[in-house]
């Protein structure tokens, strides 16, 4: 079993996500951590934290990927079932306390991850 390393950069990245009210992209995280590490290190930490079940990815329609902390996921298995909201005006992506609707898949299909992003205008921008 591969040992999980805890580095200063990893601790700082987790701290940034913990103290953020919104999901953050690789670029946004790098901007906050560039005094500690380079872009590649941020990418590697994000990959490792995703694999460890500490954070989850939110893929947006424009190809951007944002990251947020998981609440109760396990290593290699993300089972958060909530909706994400992407504001068209301010660009904030946030996790909402709303369940993802059940999707009945045909035959031999097996869902491994569901990513539901609602796009619109947030309460702050209205």
URKAQUI-V398904 format. One record per helix or strand of 2 or more residues. SS is the DSSP state (2 for helix, 1 for strand). FROM is the first residue (numbers start at 1). TO is the last residue. Records with the same first field share a line. If there is no record, write none. Layout:
SS: FROM-TO / FROM-TO
This chain:
2: 8-18 / 26-33 / 39-51
1: 23-25 / 55-59 / 65-69 / 83-87 / 93-96 / 117-120
